[in-house]
Amino acid sequence: MTVATSEPSASDPEVRVAGGVLRGSREAGVAVFRGIPFAEPPVGPLRFAEPRPVRGWDGVRPAVAYGPPPPQGGHFGMDALARDMAGDDWLTGNVWSPEPSPGAGLPVMVWIQGGAYSIGMSGLPEYDGGRLARDGGVVVVTFNYRVGLEGFGQIEGAPANRGLLDQVAALEWVRDNIRAFGGDPDRVTVFGQSAGAGSVAALLAMPRAAGLFGRAVAQSVQGTFFSPELAADIAAACAAELGTRPTAADLTGVDPVRLAAAGDAVAAKMDRWADRWGQVGHRAIPFSPVVDGDILPVTPWQALADGAGRDIELLVGHTRDETRLLAALDGLLGQVTPEQAETALKVFGPGRDAARRYRDAFPAAGPDELYELVSSDWLFRMPSLHLAQAQTAAGGRAHVYELTWSAPGMGGALGACHGLDVPLVFGNLDRGQPAVLIGESPFPEAEELSARMRAAWTAFAAHGDPGWPAHDTEQRLVRLFDTRPALAAYPEEASRLIWQDHTFAALPLCRPGGVAAAQRGGPGGAPR
């Protein structure tokens, strides 16, 4: 975690927002404001509650350091980073502006980071918005939102999807305050990757988010959305790790660090209950947005098909080799057995004959390729494509892309993997964990590709045109981002045909029972 500090000087920018006056800093020609509260800390009586408007402050508030992140799961060492930045003020945002004056009227890009809804913090160096703001002439906003059980656990006595409600609160803050930073509140684009792209998709379906943004960029949409029953069952298992119940009354007094650790503990053994929790049990995904019928009335695909996003301009896409990185993290890269490939085809493929259809479509594919194809299609590629298709079918506009450039880092073994787009879009090729995908010294071709992607993203934010035609059901044209850009028919045609009749519905609880009781060694499942 990089913490920005600076001594006040006459050149430090100041802005007045609804809460009071903020003093930021200048970095490489860009005004930067960090750690701006957009809601009250969700702790004490406000824990597991909807975000509340932030109270004002007296005097000038320094805005030079990132706010403390919400409690995190342990993946990629995020729990340790969160402990290093301990504090209750979890809901803060950050702004980069090349022209922080109320009359500038610049396009605004609001970033939602990913992390499987279990980890994620806006203060990571890969999300520094300085280069994107400076080169693209846009105002960039990043922010924290609650993750894990705090944000997405289905807890009795608490609203569902608190992490999504945090995102709405951040967008409301942008609407009410971004003009002071030089942004145009009528030209707001939300953009996000992975769970951040899933969040963008959810916001398209949420009545509470209506009118808060006019354009949306979804990079590698995570396709997991839970039914209330599935989410409640997983939350019960997490609470059982702590010897308590999944209610707001019981969990409010639990240390947030312990609560995050309980989520990690359940994720580590989700395969025990794969027959109950289905596909997410096989993939160890304990948290996702909940289609609760209220905050999130229906899935994003259903919402767009019904016309909910018809007036929102959409840019959506994915990487070619999405889950190759995940296979490497699981120790499966190059090690997938025929049995594991067959299980993946049956679990994640659409329909009972999915395994046969994949083998017919990819006759030369071995276990590793089949495992990667069906995993990538289920989790990221087809959810992204189907979002574009739902948008266009309802009369809206969607531009589609695929990142096909193979990452040179780590010996080039990961191809165009999940997360490679993040350093390319932000232009941060030499900092943060995703930079290892680029390599120790960024290649000129990486710089050139990054410049093209940043230009496309900022052009889309400015006027809705990233530089290639909108997607349609006949030509299916997409932009391929590689060493040499190309406009071509969607290259994953075989996968598209396999999945063309699939509906991405809310994932169900497959078999009722008592996971919490099983955790304690009682009836309802395998004992601990």
N, C-alpha and C positions, 0 to 999 in steps of 0.2 A: 504494500500500500504506500503510495506516494502522498505525503501530506504537504500541501503548499502553505508556505508562510511568507509574509512580507512585512516590512516596516512601513507605516503610513508615510506618504509623501504627497507633495502638491499635485503630482500627476496621477495619483491613484483615483480611479473612477468611482463616482458615487451615484446611486440611483435611489429614488424614493418609490417604495412599493406599499401595498396596503398596510403592512405591519410596521413600517418605519423606514429609516434610511439605512442603506447598505453601502459599505465601502469594500471594493474589490481590489484587484491588482491588474497590471498590464503585463502580458507575456507575448513576446514576438508579434507585437502590433495588435493584439486582441485583448479586449477587456474581459476579465474572468471574475466570476463571483461563485464562490463555493459554500456549501453548507447552509443554504437558505431554507429555513423551515417552511414547509407548505401545509403542514397540519400539526396538531398537538401531538406530543409523544404518546404512542398507544400503549401506555403502561398504567399500572395501578387500576383505578376504576375504569380507565379507557381501554384496558387490554381486551383483546378480542372484540372490540367495538368498531363501528364504522369510524373512519377518520373524522376528526373534528377540526373546524377552522382554527388556524393558528392565532394566538393572541399577539398583540403588538408589543413593541419594545420602545424604550426611551433612548434618546441619543442616537449615535451612529454605531451600527452593529458591524463588526469586522466580518467579512465574507471571503476569507482567504484559505480556509481549511475544509476538507470534506467532512461532512457529518458522520457520526458513528453508524455503521451498517446495522441492519436488523440481525438477530441471531441467525446463524448459518449452520447448515450441515457441514460435514467434514471433508467433502470432495475437494481436491486440489488445495487443501490446506486453508479453506475459507473460514473454518471455525477459529483457527488460530489468528487469522487476520482480524476477524470480528472482535476477538478478545483483546487484541492489541489496541483497538479503537473503541473500547468499551464506553457506553453511555446510553442514555434513554432516548435521545432525540433521533430516532430512527428515520423519520420521514422528512428528509431534506433533499434539495435539488441543487443543481449547478448550472450556470449559464456562461456561454462563451459568445461574445458579440464583437464583430469588427467595427461597429458604429453604435455605441450605446447612447443614443439620443432618441427621444420620443417620436421625432418626425422621420426617422430613417425608413420605416415601413418594410423591413427585410423579411423574407420568408423564414419560417421557424421550423426546426426539425427537432422533435422530441423523441429521445431514444429510450427504449425499454429493453434492458439487458436480459439475457437468458440465464439458464442454470437449472433446468429441469424443475422449476418451481420450488427447488430446495435450497439453492444457493444463488448468490448474485448481489453485487454492490456496485454503485455508480462510481466509486472512487478508484477503481482499478485503472492502471495506466493505459490499457488498451482502449478505454472509453474516453480518453482525453479528447475534447471536441475542438481544440485550438486549430488544428490544421484544416479540418473540415469547414469550420467557420470562416477562417481567413481566406482559403482558396476558393470557397464556394459562395462567399458573400451571403451567408445565412447565419441566423442565430441558432445555436445548438443548446439543447437542454437535456440533461440527464438527471436521474433521481433514484432514490431508494424506494422499495416497496417491500412489504412483509412477505416472507417466503416460508416454506415448510408448514408446520402445524400452525404457526402464528398467522400465516396469511391464507392458507388453503385447506387446513384441516376442517372437517365437517364436525363442528363442535356444537352440542346442544346449548341453547341459550345465547348463541352468537350468530350474526349474519354470515351467510356463506360468502365465499370469494372475497375475503377482506383484502387480499393482495390486489385484486382487480379494482376494488373500491379505492384503494390507495392510488392506483393509477388514474382513476377518474378525478380524485382530489388534486393530483399533480396537474392534470390537464385544466381543471378549473382555475388553479392558481396561474397557469400560463395565460389562459383567457383574460384574467383580471389584471395581470401585472406585466406581461411581456412587452407591452408597448414602451415601458420605461427603459427597456434594454435595447430598443431599436427594432423590435419585432412587430410584425403585423398579426394581430390575433385572428384575423380573417384568412390568413394563409398559414395554417398549422398542418404539418405532416407528422404523423406518428410513424416511427420505424423501429423495428426490433428483429432479433434473431433467435431461433430455437424456441424456448419457452417465451422469450420476448415477442417472437412472431406469433406464437399461439395466443399471447395476450393481445396483440394487435387484432388478430382474428376475433377474439372474444369481444373486444371493444366495439367492433363493427356490429356485433349482435346485441349490445347492451343499450337499452333505452336511456340509461343514465348518462351514456357517453355521447348521445346524439347532439350534434352541433358543436362539439368541442374540437373537431378536426375535419379537414376537407379532403385530405389525401392520406394514404397509408402505404407503407412499405413492409412487406412480410418476407423475411429471409429465413428459409428452412422452417416452415410452420410445423411445430410439434403437434401431432394429431391426436393426442390423448385428452379427452374430456370425459369426466366421470359422471355417473349417475349418483344421486344422493345416497342410495343404498350402499354402493361400493365405497364412496368416500367415507361414510359413517363407519363402515366395517373396518377400514384401514385406520381411521382415527381411534377406534376402540382398541385396536391392537397396540397403537402407540401409547395410549393412556395406560393400558395394562402393563407396559414396561415400567411405568412409574407407580404401579399399584393403585391406580385411581380410575375414575370414569372420565369419558370424553365430554365433560360439561364445562361451561365457562366458570361456574362456581368452584369446581374442583381444581381446575387448571390455572386459575388466575394467580394463585400463590406459588406455583411451581417456577423455579428459576428458569429463565428462558434458555440458558445453556443446557440444562438438563432436558428441556423439552425438545430442543434440536437434536440432542444425542439420542433421545428415544426414537425420533424419526429415522435416524441413521441405523439404529439397532434393528428396527423393523425392515428397513430397506435391505439390510444385509441377509435377511432370511426369508424374503418374500416368496422364494420358490417353494417353501413349505406349503404355502396356501395358494399355489398357482391354480388348483382346481376350483378354488373359491373366487379368486381375484382375476383369473383369466390372463389375458395378454400382458397386463402390467405386472403381474406376478412373475412371469417369465423374464421381463425386462427390468424388474426392480425399479418401478416408477411409483412411489407412494403418494405423490401429490400432483394434482392437475386442477384446472378450473372445473367447477361443479355446475352442471346444467340443472339448476334448482327450480326453474320455472318462474323465478322472480327477478333476481339480479341478472342472471343469465337465463333468459326464457327458453332458448333453444340453442342447438349447436350453431357455430358460425356458418357452416355449409348450408344448413336449413334456412338460417336467417338471410343469407345472401340470395339463395334461390327464391326466397319470398320477396326479394326486392329491398331488404333493409339497407344495403350499401349501394343502391343504384346511383346515388348522387355523390358517392365517394370514389375518387380516382384511385386505382389500386396498382401497385407494382409488387409482383410476387415471384419468387423463384427458389431455387435450391442449388446445392452443389451436386456434382455427378456422383461422388463416392461418399455419400453422407456418413454411413456408419462404419467406415473403415477405421476411423480414429477410435470409435467405441470398442471395436473388436480388439484393437491394439491394447486399449486400457484394460480389457477383460482377459488379456493374455491369449486371445484366440487368433490373432493375425497369422495367417499361414498354418494354423493348427486345427482348423475346423474338421471334425470327423464326419463321415457320411451320415451317421446317426444324428449328430447335432444339426446338420443341414436339413435332414428330413423333418426333424422336430420343428425347426424354424419355419419351414414351408407350411406345415400343418397348422401351427399356432398362429402365424402372422399373415399367411396368405388368405385372399378373399375366396370363400366358398370351399366346399368339400373337395373339389377337384383342383385346387390351387397348385398342389405339388406337381401334378401331371402337366398343368398348363405352363408352369415355369420351366419344367424340363423340356417340353416341346418347343417353347419359345427360345430357350438357350441350350441347345443340344450339346454344345461343347463345354458348358460350364461345369466346373468341379465343385466340391463341397464349399470351399471358401467363397467362390463367386455367388453361388446360389444363396448361401447364408447372408452375404452382404446385400444382394439384390432385394430379397424379400424383406429384410430388416430395414433397409433404406426406404423402400417403397411404403412400408406400413407406417413408419414413424415420421418421415419428413417429406419424401418426394411426392407421393400421391396426395397427401393432405394439402400440400402447396398447390399442385396442379388443379385439384378439385375445387380449391377456393377460387382460383381464376375462372374455372369453368362455370361455377355457380354464379359468379358475378356477371359474366358475359351472357349467360342464359337468361338472366333477369333483366337484361337491357343495360347493364352497367359496362364500364370500361376497365380492362385489366391489361397491363403489360407484363410479359413473362420473360424470365431469363434463366439461364443455367450457367453456373461457374464450372468450367471444364479444365481450367489451368491446374496442372499438378504441382503441388507444393514441393519445392526443392529441399526443404529442411528435413532432418531426420533421414537422410539418405534417399529422399523421394519416395519412401515406402507407403505414404498415406494418400497419395493422389490428391484429387480435389475433394478434400474431406470436410466434414462438419466443422464449422467455426473458422475456416480459412477466409471467408468473406469479411469477418470482423476487422482484422487489421487492414485489409484492402479498402474497405469503405471509409474507415476513419483515417487512413494514411499513417497509422502508427505501426510501421513495419519493424521497428527495432525495440519495442518495449511491451511488457506484459507477457503473459503465458502464451497467447496465440502466436507471438513472434517466432517461437521455435519452429513453427511450420514454414516460415519464410526462410529461415537460416540465419547464421551468425551475421552475415553481411548481405543486406538486401540486394538482390540482383537488379540490374537496370530494367529488366522485363517486369519485375514485381512493381517497381516504381511506376512504370508506364501503365500497367494494368490497374494499379491503384488509382492513378490519375483519371483513367477512363471511367472507372466505377464511381469515383467521387463526383465527376462531372455529370454522370447520368443521374445519380441520386439527387444532387442539388438542382439540376435542371428540372427534374420531376417535381421537387418541392417548390420551385419558383413558378412553373407554368404548366405542370401536369404532363409534360412530354419528355421521357428519358432519352429519346433519340431513335426509337424504332417503333414500328406499328403495333397497335393494340392486338391482342390475341383474338382469334375467332375460331369457329368450329370447323372451318374448311381447310385453310392453309396451316393453322396452328403455328404461326411464326413466333420464334423466341430469339432473344439475343444470347449468343454464346460468348461468354467472357473467357478469353484465352490469350496466348501470346499475340495472336492476331484475332481481333473481334470478327464475328460473323453473324449473319442473320440467316436462320435456317428453320426448317420444320422441327418441331419438338423431337429431340433425339431419342427419348426413351419411349418410343412408340410401342415396343413389345410390352413394357410394363403398363402403359396406358390402356392397352386393349385388355390385359388381364384384369385391371381394376375398374374398367369403365362402368360396370353395373353395381359397383360397391357403394354403399352409403356409410359415411363416417358418422355413426350415431354415438350417443353417450354410452360409455362402456358400462356394462351391467355387473351386478354382483351375481356370479355364476351359480353359487350354491349357498343357500342360507345356512346358518349355523352360528356357532359362538367362538370366534377367534379369540376374543378376550379371555373366555373361559379356558380355551386350549392353552393360552399363554401361561395360565396358572396351573396347567396340568389337569384340567377338568375335562368334561365331555365337550364334544363339538369339533374335535380335530386332533391332530397329532400333538402330544405334549411337548413342552420345551425340552 
